[in-house]
Amino acid sequence: MPPTWPRKPDRSDPEFRRFGDRLNYAFHVAVYCAGNSGMWFFYNLYRSTGSWATWTTGVWTVVLLLHTLYVFAIADYSESTES
């Protein structure tokens, strides 16, 4: 069952923004796991040469770590002062 929001979604609601960012982060982690798993499976299945899989995994890991840092440490979910 997918997560639901108990009231009308409003992007100015800090709890909704936090929920949305964490849901996007969870999707990013899922795509990272599935993508890397499939990539390494075929890399090993076809006995590929070169370091393209290592570089792809490394760059994607750095991007995922930056996303983690943003969602859990940098993002400001305080009340918006805009009217």
Biopython code that builds the backbone (N, CA, C, O; Angstrom):
import numpy as np
from Bio.PDB.StructureBuilder import StructureBuilder

atoms = [
    (1, "MET", "N", (0.843, -1.168, 0.000)),
    (1, "MET", "CA", (0.000, 0.000, 0.000)),
    (1, "MET", "C", (0.897, 1.243, 0.000)),
    (1, "MET", "O", (1.739, 1.393, 0.885)),
    (2, "PRO", "N", (0.724, 2.135, -0.985)),
    (2, "PRO", "CA", (1.557, 3.332, -1.028)),
    (2, "PRO", "C", (1.198, 4.299, 0.098)),
    (2, "PRO", "O", (0.061, 4.308, 0.571)),
    (3, "PRO", "N", (2.156, 5.105, 0.524)),
    (3, "PRO", "CA", (1.861, 6.084, 1.567)),
    (3, "PRO", "C", (0.862, 7.122, 1.050)),
    (3, "PRO", "O", (0.878, 7.475, -0.130)),
    (4, "THR", "N", (0.018, 7.592, 1.916)),
    (4, "THR", "CA", (-0.965, 8.602, 1.546)),
    (4, "THR", "C", (-0.824, 9.820, 2.443)),
    (4, "THR", "O", (-0.220, 9.754, 3.513)),
    (5, "TRP", "N", (-1.386, 10.920, 1.997)),
    (5, "TRP", "CA", (-1.337, 12.156, 2.761)),
    (5, "TRP", "C", (-2.721, 12.398, 3.356)),
    (5, "TRP", "O", (-3.710, 12.333, 2.626)),
    (6, "PRO", "N", (-2.826, 12.678, 4.673)),
    (6, "PRO", "CA", (-4.129, 12.746, 5.343)),
    (6, "PRO", "C", (-4.967, 13.988, 5.027)),
    (6, "PRO", "O", (-6.150, 14.031, 5.364)),
    (7, "ARG", "N", (-4.380, 14.982, 4.395)),
    (7, "ARG", "CA", (-5.140, 16.200, 4.090)),
    (7, "ARG", "C", (-4.797, 16.661, 2.679)),
    (7, "ARG", "O", (-3.992, 16.027, 1.998)),
    (8, "LYS", "N", (-5.399, 17.750, 2.241)),
    (8, "LYS", "CA", (-5.169, 18.243, 0.890)),
    (8, "LYS", "C", (-3.700, 18.626, 0.728)),
    (8, "LYS", "O", (-3.181, 19.424, 1.508)),
    (9, "PRO", "N", (-3.020, 18.062, -0.284)),
    (9, "PRO", "CA", (-1.598, 18.365, -0.480)),
    (9, "PRO", "C", (-1.376, 19.844, -0.817)),
    (9, "PRO", "O", (-2.084, 20.423, -1.641)),
    (10, "ASP", "N", (-0.394, 20.426, -0.172)),
    (10, "ASP", "CA", (-0.041, 21.822, -0.399)),
    (10, "ASP", "C", (1.473, 21.931, -0.287)),
    (10, "ASP", "O", (2.042, 21.644, 0.766)),
    (11, "ARG", "N", (2.126, 22.342, -1.362)),
    (11, "ARG", "CA", (3.589, 22.402, -1.381)),
    (11, "ARG", "C", (4.144, 23.404, -0.371)),
    (11, "ARG", "O", (5.326, 23.335, -0.034)),
    (12, "SER", "N", (3.330, 24.326, 0.117)),
    (12, "SER", "CA", (3.830, 25.270, 1.121)),
    (12, "SER", "C", (3.804, 24.668, 2.525)),
    (12, "SER", "O", (4.342, 25.261, 3.461)),
    (13, "ASP", "N", (3.187, 23.503, 2.681)),
    (13, "ASP", "CA", (3.150, 22.797, 3.959)),
    (13, "ASP", "C", (4.505, 22.110, 4.182)),
    (13, "ASP", "O", (4.885, 21.245, 3.393)),
    (14, "PRO", "N", (5.244, 22.480, 5.246)),
    (14, "PRO", "CA", (6.580, 21.901, 5.445)),
    (14, "PRO", "C", (6.566, 20.382, 5.622)),
    (14, "PRO", "O", (7.489, 19.704, 5.171)),
    (15, "GLU", "N", (5.552, 19.849, 6.258)),
    (15, "GLU", "CA", (5.484, 18.393, 6.426)),
    (15, "GLU", "C", (5.297, 17.698, 5.083)),
    (15, "GLU", "O", (5.855, 16.626, 4.848)),
    (16, "PHE", "N", (4.509, 18.315, 4.201)),
    (16, "PHE", "CA", (4.295, 17.740, 2.874)),
    (16, "PHE", "C", (5.579, 17.804, 2.049)),
    (16, "PHE", "O", (5.894, 16.859, 1.326)),
    (17, "ARG", "N", (6.322, 18.906, 2.150)),
    (17, "ARG", "CA", (7.595, 19.012, 1.427)),
    (17, "ARG", "C", (8.576, 17.952, 1.909)),
    (17, "ARG", "O", (9.247, 17.315, 1.097)),
    (18, "ARG", "N", (8.668, 17.754, 3.232)),
    (18, "ARG", "CA", (9.549, 16.732, 3.788)),
    (18, "ARG", "C", (9.132, 15.347, 3.288)),
    (18, "ARG", "O", (9.972, 14.548, 2.875)),
    (19, "PHE", "N", (7.830, 15.075, 3.331)),
    (19, "PHE", "CA", (7.300, 13.801, 2.856)),
    (19, "PHE", "C", (7.646, 13.586, 1.377)),
    (19, "PHE", "O", (8.085, 12.505, 0.987)),
    (20, "GLY", "N", (7.446, 14.613, 0.569)),
    (20, "GLY", "CA", (7.740, 14.515, -0.859)),
    (20, "GLY", "C", (9.219, 14.284, -1.131)),
    (20, "GLY", "O", (9.578, 13.454, -1.967)),
    (21, "ASP", "N", (10.074, 15.012, -0.431)),
    (21, "ASP", "CA", (11.519, 14.838, -0.618)),
    (21, "ASP", "C", (11.967, 13.440, -0.212)),
    (21, "ASP", "O", (12.794, 12.828, -0.888)),
    (22, "ARG", "N", (11.423, 12.936, 0.888)),
    (22, "ARG", "CA", (11.818, 11.593, 1.342)),
    (22, "ARG", "C", (11.250, 10.511, 0.434)),
    (22, "ARG", "O", (11.882, 9.471, 0.247)),
    (23, "LEU", "N", (10.083, 10.735, -0.126)),
    (23, "LEU", "CA", (9.520, 9.783, -1.081)),
    (23, "LEU", "C", (10.360, 9.761, -2.355)),
    (23, "LEU", "O", (10.631, 8.690, -2.898)),
    (24, "ASN", "N", (10.773, 10.929, -2.835)),
    (24, "ASN", "CA", (11.671, 10.992, -4.001)),
    (24, "ASN", "C", (13.006, 10.328, -3.696)),
    (24, "ASN", "O", (13.572, 9.649, -4.552)),
    (25, "TYR", "N", (13.508, 10.520, -2.488)),
    (25, "TYR", "CA", (14.763, 9.886, -2.091)),
    (25, "TYR", "C", (14.621, 8.358, -2.084)),
    (25, "TYR", "O", (15.506, 7.650, -2.563)),
    (26, "ALA", "N", (13.514, 7.856, -1.543)),
    (26, "ALA", "CA", (13.292, 6.406, -1.523)),
    (26, "ALA", "C", (13.223, 5.850, -2.946)),
    (26, "ALA", "O", (13.736, 4.764, -3.214)),
    (27, "PHE", "N", (12.597, 6.584, -3.848)),
    (27, "PHE", "CA", (12.542, 6.161, -5.251)),
    (27, "PHE", "C", (13.949, 6.147, -5.855)),
    (27, "PHE", "O", (14.296, 5.226, -6.595)),
    (28, "HIS", "N", (14.756, 7.161, -5.545)),
    (28, "HIS", "CA", (16.123, 7.228, -6.041)),
    (28, "HIS", "C", (16.941, 6.020, -5.546)),
    (28, "HIS", "O", (17.700, 5.425, -6.310)),
    (29, "VAL", "N", (16.780, 5.672, -4.283)),
    (29, "VAL", "CA", (17.490, 4.509, -3.734)),
    (29, "VAL", "C", (17.047, 3.225, -4.442)),
    (29, "VAL", "O", (17.875, 2.373, -4.766)),
    (30, "ALA", "N", (15.746, 3.090, -4.678)),
    (30, "ALA", "CA", (15.233, 1.889, -5.356)),
    (30, "ALA", "C", (15.771, 1.779, -6.776)),
    (30, "ALA", "O", (16.169, 0.696, -7.204)),
    (31, "VAL", "N", (15.786, 2.882, -7.505)),
    (31, "VAL", "CA", (16.316, 2.872, -8.874)),
    (31, "VAL", "C", (17.818, 2.595, -8.853)),
    (31, "VAL", "O", (18.325, 1.873, -9.712)),
    (32, "TYR", "N", (18.527, 3.158, -7.887)),
    (32, "TYR", "CA", (19.959, 2.915, -7.735)),
    (32, "TYR", "C", (20.231, 1.424, -7.514)),
    (32, "TYR", "O", (21.100, 0.844, -8.164)),
    (33, "CYS", "N", (19.486, 0.815, -6.598)),
    (33, "CYS", "CA", (19.697, -0.609, -6.302)),
    (33, "CYS", "C", (19.362, -1.488, -7.508)),
    (33, "CYS", "O", (20.132, -2.380, -7.865)),
    (34, "ALA", "N", (18.225, -1.237, -8.125)),
    (34, "ALA", "CA", (17.825, -2.048, -9.280)),
    (34, "ALA", "C", (18.759, -1.813, -10.462)),
    (34, "ALA", "O", (19.153, -2.764, -11.138)),
    (35, "GLY", "N", (19.111, -0.573, -10.713)),
    (35, "GLY", "CA", (19.983, -0.252, -11.844)),
    (35, "GLY", "C", (21.376, -0.831, -11.684)),
    (35, "GLY", "O", (21.917, -1.418, -12.620)),
    (36, "ASN", "N", (21.957, -0.671, -10.511)),
    (36, "ASN", "CA", (23.298, -1.205, -10.289)),
    (36, "ASN", "C", (23.300, -2.725, -10.289)),
    (36, "ASN", "O", (24.231, -3.341, -10.809)),
    (37, "SER", "N", (22.292, -3.327, -9.725)),
    (37, "SER", "CA", (22.198, -4.779, -9.715)),
    (37, "SER", "C", (22.138, -5.322, -11.143)),
    (37, "SER", "O", (22.860, -6.256, -11.492)),
    (38, "GLY", "N", (21.273, -4.731, -11.958)),
    (38, "GLY", "CA", (21.166, -5.163, -13.350)),
    (38, "GLY", "C", (22.429, -4.892, -14.137)),
    (38, "GLY", "O", (22.863, -5.727, -14.930)),
    (39, "MET", "N", (23.023, -3.725, -13.922)),
    (39, "MET", "CA", (24.240, -3.378, -14.645)),
    (39, "MET", "C", (25.367, -4.361, -14.332)),
    (39, "MET", "O", (26.041, -4.845, -15.241)),
    (40, "TRP", "N", (25.570, -4.655, -13.052)),
    (40, "TRP", "CA", (26.646, -5.586, -12.680)),
    (40, "TRP", "C", (26.340, -7.017, -13.107)),
    (40, "TRP", "O", (27.256, -7.776, -13.424)),
    (41, "PHE", "N", (25.063, -7.392, -13.117)),
    (41, "PHE", "CA", (24.688, -8.721, -13.593)),
    (41, "PHE", "C", (25.122, -8.891, -15.040)),
    (41, "PHE", "O", (25.790, -9.869, -15.374)),
    (42, "PHE", "N", (24.751, -7.949, -15.903)),
    (42, "PHE", "CA", (25.112, -8.066, -17.313)),
    (42, "PHE", "C", (26.602, -7.833, -17.552)),
    (42, "PHE", "O", (27.182, -8.422, -18.465)),
    (43, "TYR", "N", (27.215, -6.993, -16.752)),
    (43, "TYR", "CA", (28.665, -6.786, -16.852)),
    (43, "TYR", "C", (29.403, -8.103, -16.618)),
    (43, "TYR", "O", (30.331, -8.439, -17.352)),
    (44, "ASN", "N", (28.984, -8.851, -15.587)),
    (44, "ASN", "CA", (29.613, -10.135, -15.293)),
    (44, "ASN", "C", (29.152, -11.239, -16.225)),
    (44, "ASN", "O", (29.939, -12.123, -16.564)),
    (45, "LEU", "N", (27.898, -11.210, -16.646)),
    (45, "LEU", "CA", (27.375, -12.230, -17.549)),
    (45, "LEU", "C", (28.124, -12.235, -18.870)),
    (45, "LEU", "O", (28.483, -13.297, -19.378)),
    (46, "TYR", "N", (28.357, -11.068, -19.421)),
    (46, "TYR", "CA", (29.050, -10.966, -20.709)),
    (46, "TYR", "C", (30.552, -10.780, -20.553)),
    (46, "TYR", "O", (31.254, -10.551, -21.538)),
    (47, "ARG", "N", (31.049, -10.877, -19.326)),
    (47, "ARG", "CA", (32.479, -10.736, -19.025)),
    (47, "ARG", "C", (33.070, -9.495, -19.711)),
    (47, "ARG", "O", (34.090, -9.556, -20.398)),
    (48, "SER", "N", (32.387, -8.383, -19.493)),
    (48, "SER", "CA", (32.807, -7.126, -20.109)),
    (48, "SER", "C", (34.170, -6.695, -19.596)),
    (48, "SER", "O", (34.562, -6.995, -18.469)),
    (49, "THR", "N", (34.864, -5.996, -20.444)),
    (49, "THR", "CA", (36.167, -5.452, -20.052)),
    (49, "THR", "C", (36.025, -3.945, -19.896)),
    (49, "THR", "O", (35.054, -3.348, -20.361)),
    (50, "GLY", "N", (36.974, -3.362, -19.258)),
    (50, "GLY", "CA", (36.923, -1.923, -19.026)),
    (50, "GLY", "C", (36.341, -1.627, -17.659)),
    (50, "GLY", "O", (35.825, -2.507, -16.970)),
    (51, "SER", "N", (36.440, -0.373, -17.292)),
    (51, "SER", "CA", (35.996, 0.010, -15.955)),
    (51, "SER", "C", (34.733, 0.856, -15.993)),
    (51, "SER", "O", (34.465, 1.596, -15.046)),
    (52, "TRP", "N", (33.952, 0.767, -17.062)),
    (52, "TRP", "CA", (32.764, 1.609, -17.171)),
    (52, "TRP", "C", (31.769, 1.332, -16.055)),
    (52, "TRP", "O", (31.128, 2.260, -15.562)),
    (53, "ALA", "N", (31.626, 0.080, -15.646)),
    (53, "ALA", "CA", (30.662, -0.243, -14.583)),
    (53, "ALA", "C", (31.124, 0.327, -13.239)),
    (53, "ALA", "O", (30.313, 0.814, -12.451)),
    (54, "THR", "N", (32.409, 0.262, -12.992)),
    (54, "THR", "CA", (32.953, 0.812, -11.748)),
    (54, "THR", "C", (32.740, 2.321, -11.701)),
    (54, "THR", "O", (32.316, 2.855, -10.676)),
    (55, "TRP", "N", (33.030, 3.015, -12.808)),
    (55, "TRP", "CA", (32.860, 4.458, -12.852)),
    (55, "TRP", "C", (31.387, 4.842, -12.722)),
    (55, "TRP", "O", (31.050, 5.793, -12.018)),
    (56, "THR", "N", (30.516, 4.102, -13.399)),
    (56, "THR", "CA", (29.090, 4.398, -13.320)),
    (56, "THR", "C", (28.586, 4.235, -11.893)),
    (56, "THR", "O", (27.869, 5.095, -11.382)),
    (57, "THR", "N", (28.958, 3.141, -11.255)),
    (57, "THR", "CA", (28.544, 2.909, -9.873)),
    (57, "THR", "C", (29.118, 3.980, -8.952)),
    (57, "THR", "O", (28.417, 4.474, -8.069)),
    (58, "GLY", "N", (30.371, 4.339, -9.146)),
    (58, "GLY", "CA", (31.001, 5.352, -8.302)),
    (58, "GLY", "C", (30.343, 6.711, -8.416)),
    (58, "GLY", "O", (30.070, 7.361, -7.407)),
    (59, "VAL", "N", (30.086, 7.146, -9.645)),
    (59, "VAL", "CA", (29.457, 8.455, -9.849)),
    (59, "VAL", "C", (28.038, 8.454, -9.293)),
    (59, "VAL", "O", (27.617, 9.406, -8.636)),
    (60, "TRP", "N", (27.303, 7.374, -9.562)),
    (60, "TRP", "CA", (25.928, 7.289, -9.076)),
    (60, "TRP", "C", (25.887, 7.245, -7.551)),
    (60, "TRP", "O", (24.978, 7.804, -6.937)),
    (61, "THR", "N", (26.863, 6.586, -6.941)),
    (61, "THR", "CA", (26.940, 6.534, -5.476)),
    (61, "THR", "C", (27.184, 7.927, -4.902)),
    (61, "THR", "O", (26.576, 8.300, -3.899)),
    (62, "VAL", "N", (28.057, 8.686, -5.525)),
    (62, "VAL", "CA", (28.319, 10.054, -5.065)),
    (62, "VAL", "C", (27.052, 10.898, -5.181)),
    (62, "VAL", "O", (26.727, 11.658, -4.269)),
    (63, "VAL", "N", (26.336, 10.768, -6.295)),
    (63, "VAL", "CA", (25.089, 11.514, -6.477)),
    (63, "VAL", "C", (24.073, 11.109, -5.406)),
    (63, "VAL", "O", (23.390, 11.965, -4.844)),
    (64, "LEU", "N", (23.973, 9.817, -5.126)),
    (64, "LEU", "CA", (23.047, 9.348, -4.096)),
    (64, "LEU", "C", (23.457, 9.868, -2.712)),
    (64, "LEU", "O", (22.593, 10.243, -1.920)),
    (65, "LEU", "N", (24.735, 9.895, -2.415)),
    (65, "LEU", "CA", (25.192, 10.435, -1.134)),
    (65, "LEU", "C", (24.897, 11.928, -1.012)),
    (65, "LEU", "O", (24.533, 12.405, 0.063)),
    (66, "LEU", "N", (25.052, 12.664, -2.109)),
    (66, "LEU", "CA", (24.701, 14.089, -2.092)),
    (66, "LEU", "C", (23.199, 14.274, -1.882)),
    (66, "LEU", "O", (22.776, 15.181, -1.166)),
    (67, "HIS", "N", (22.405, 13.420, -2.503)),
    (67, "HIS", "CA", (20.956, 13.472, -2.316)),
    (67, "HIS", "C", (20.608, 13.167, -0.858)),
    (67, "HIS", "O", (19.738, 13.816, -0.276)),
    (68, "THR", "N", (21.283, 12.187, -0.277)),
    (68, "THR", "CA", (21.083, 11.851, 1.134)),
    (68, "THR", "C", (21.419, 13.040, 2.023)),
    (68, "THR", "O", (20.663, 13.378, 2.934)),
    (69, "LEU", "N", (22.544, 13.662, 1.757)),
    (69, "LEU", "CA", (22.972, 14.827, 2.532)),
    (69, "LEU", "C", (21.951, 15.948, 2.446)),
    (69, "LEU", "O", (21.629, 16.578, 3.453)),
    (70, "TYR", "N", (21.442, 16.199, 1.252)),
    (70, "TYR", "CA", (20.449, 17.258, 1.098)),
    (70, "TYR", "C", (19.167, 16.950, 1.867)),
    (70, "TYR", "O", (18.681, 17.785, 2.630)),
    (71, "VAL", "N", (18.622, 15.753, 1.666)),
    (71, "VAL", "CA", (17.323, 15.415, 2.251)),
    (71, "VAL", "C", (17.381, 15.368, 3.777)),
    (71, "VAL", "O", (16.458, 15.836, 4.444)),
    (72, "PHE", "N", (18.456, 14.809, 4.334)),
    (72, "PHE", "CA", (18.490, 14.593, 5.776)),
    (72, "PHE", "C", (19.270, 15.641, 6.562)),
    (72, "PHE", "O", (19.189, 15.658, 7.791)),
    (73, "ALA", "N", (20.024, 16.515, 5.896)),
    (73, "ALA", "CA", (20.828, 17.481, 6.643)),
    (73, "ALA", "C", (20.660, 18.930, 6.183)),
    (73, "ALA", "O", (20.677, 19.839, 7.013)),
    (74, "ILE", "N", (20.500, 19.158, 4.905)),
    (74, "ILE", "CA", (20.518, 20.525, 4.394)),
    (74, "ILE", "C", (19.129, 21.123, 4.217)),
    (74, "ILE", "O", (18.925, 22.299, 4.519)),
    (75, "ALA", "N", (18.178, 20.343, 3.737)),
    (75, "ALA", "CA", (16.852, 20.868, 3.397)),
    (75, "ALA", "C", (16.204, 21.568, 4.594)),
    (75, "ALA", "O", (16.213, 21.061, 5.716)),
    (76, "ASP", "N", (15.652, 22.731, 4.322)),
    (76, "ASP", "CA", (14.985, 23.527, 5.356)),
    (76, "ASP", "C", (13.477, 23.377, 5.172)),
    (76, "ASP", "O", (12.915, 23.818, 4.170)),
    (77, "TYR", "N", (12.839, 22.755, 6.145)),
    (77, "TYR", "CA", (11.406, 22.523, 6.071)),
    (77, "TYR", "C", (10.637, 23.432, 7.020)),
    (77, "TYR", "O", (9.528, 23.105, 7.442)),
    (78, "SER", "N", (11.220, 24.551, 7.345)),
    (78, "SER", "CA", (10.513, 25.484, 8.231)),
    (78, "SER", "C", (9.354, 26.132, 7.484)),
    (78, "SER", "O", (9.263, 26.051, 6.259)),
    (79, "GLU", "N", (8.484, 26.768, 8.232)),
    (79, "GLU", "CA", (7.311, 27.403, 7.636)),
    (79, "GLU", "C", (7.741, 28.446, 6.609)),
    (79, "GLU", "O", (8.674, 29.217, 6.832)),
    (80, "SER", "N", (7.060, 28.449, 5.517)),
    (80, "SER", "CA", (7.331, 29.431, 4.460)),
    (80, "SER", "C", (6.758, 30.782, 4.863)),
    (80, "SER", "O", (5.646, 30.851, 5.387)),
    (81, "THR", "N", (7.509, 31.864, 4.625)),
    (81, "THR", "CA", (7.040, 33.195, 4.976)),
    (81, "THR", "C", (6.383, 33.884, 3.791)),
    (81, "THR", "O", (5.937, 35.024, 3.921)),
    (82, "GLU", "N", (6.309, 33.230, 2.647)),
    (82, "GLU", "CA", (5.700, 33.819, 1.455)),
    (82, "GLU", "C", (4.185, 33.862, 1.612)),
    (82, "GLU", "O", (3.581, 32.978, 2.218)),
    (83, "SER", "N", (3.582, 34.914, 1.049)),
    (83, "SER", "CA", (2.122, 35.033, 1.101)),
    (83, "SER", "C", (1.551, 34.988, -0.280)),
    (83, "SER", "O", (0.335, 35.073, -0.448)),
]
sb = StructureBuilder()
sb.init_structure("model")
sb.init_model(0)
sb.init_chain("A")
sb.init_seg("    ")
for serial, (resi, resn, name, xyz) in enumerate(atoms, 1):
    if name == "N":
        sb.init_residue(resn, " ", resi, " ")
    sb.init_atom(name, np.array(xyz, "f"), 0.0, 1.0, " ", f" {name:<3s}", serial, name[0])
structure = sb.get_structure()
